[in-house]
Amino acid sequence: MSLNRVDYLTIEQVDTLGEYIAHYGSRRHYNLMLEPVLKVERAEGKADTYVLRPGYLDKAVYYPCPLRILYVKLHQITQQQSGEGYTRKTTIEAQIDVYDKSLAKHVSYRLILSNSGSTVLDFMQCNRIFNLINLYVDADNPLEKLNLAVFTQYEPREDDRSTLLRAVNSLQFEFFENSRNVVGKDNYFWEEAEVRGITKDPYLQQIILNGLRKNCESLYVKDDHILLTFAHDRAYSPSFSRRKMESRPGGDTSIKDDIKFELAKNYDSRTHLLSKLKKE
């Protein structure tokens, strides 16, 4: 179905967290009483541009007004197409206000999505975005940290299992042994590890750091790596300068396994997804 064949678009679950949906539907709108709708209007002088105006339909009478979708106020959506075939481009623009949980503060935003070629894009892409924004606000995340610029046709989206495992398996470990001379007493000896290749994703990074902490005595975040130190020992043996270990029993396998266990225990896909909406 296309916009040139309908007068109104159906809206459902407007008051249900994470469930809002606008679609073509099959309702006979003239039988509805004060139901939210999007009225479809062709932009003047533009054959492939449509303006979707929110409002309420009372049987045959349409009352235009902004639509409240929990913490999102929708003013209008514009859908424009240009070009033909593989050069065909669709642009969606939604004018919205986003409120904090108390509804005391808000930010205004012009959300723009675009594609080209054969990928499908229409007004229904906004459903996912409005639902994610509402979930973000409802989870007590700060409005000033909401990064509305992250939204594209496909992003942000949940990571699959292979992406999570790749974040762990890509960690690079180098092991060292070190010591310190103690005058008149046994000297200190310990092992260290430099860890590189840690993900930039703040949510995954925190789980990985927690897994690393459970495998070492101390953890230090450096500019270009993570430094781990393992249990100290004391012995009446000569001290030496820090030196790289060519091999270590178990290597990094057991550490990575523990991090994967940490992911299995603590990873929450929704929390991770909503964290991608935060400004760093």
MOZISUL-V354592 format. One line per field, one symbol per residue. ss: DSSP state (~ for helix, > for strand, _ for the rest). phi: phi as a letter, one per 20 degrees, with the letter a starting at -180 (. if undefined). burial: + if it has 9 or more other ideal C-beta (glycine too) atoms within 8 Angstrom, else -. A space follows every 10 residues. Layout:
ss: ???
phi: ???
burial: ???
This chain:
ss: __~~~__>>> >>________ >>>_____~~ ~___>>>>>> >>______>> >>>>>>>>__ >>>>__>>>_ _>>>>>>>>> >>__~~~_>> >>>>>>>>>_ _____>>>>> >>>>>>____ ____~~~~~~ ~~~~~~~~__ __~~~>_~~~ __________ ~~~~~~~~~_ _>>>>>>>>> ______>>>> >>>>>>____ _~~~~~~~~~ ~~~____>>> >____>>>>_ __>>>_____ __>>______ __~~~~~~~~ ~~~~~~__~~ ~~~~~__>__
phi: .cffdcecdf cclfddgmcg bdbfmcfeff eecldfbdee cfffmcfdcc dddfrcddle dddfagdedl eddeeacdcc cbmclfefcd cdcdecdddf femecbcebd eccbbbmefe bbgfffgfff ffffffffem ffffefdfff fcgddfcfee fffffffefe fddcdcdbbb fcfmcffecb dcbddcmffe fgffgfffff ffffdbebcc eefcadddcd gfccbebffb fgbfefbbgn ldffffffff fffffdfcff ffffffeefe
burial: --+--+-+++ ++-+-----+ +++-----+- -+--+-++++ -++-----++ ++++++++-- -+----+-++ ++++-+++++ +------+++ ++++++++++ -----++-+- +-++++---- +-+-+++-++ ++++++++-- +-+--+-+-+ +-+------- ---++-++-- +-+-+++++- -+----++++ ++++++-+-- +++++-++++ ++--++--+- -----+++++ ---+----+- ----+----- ++-+++-+++ +++---+--- ++++++++--
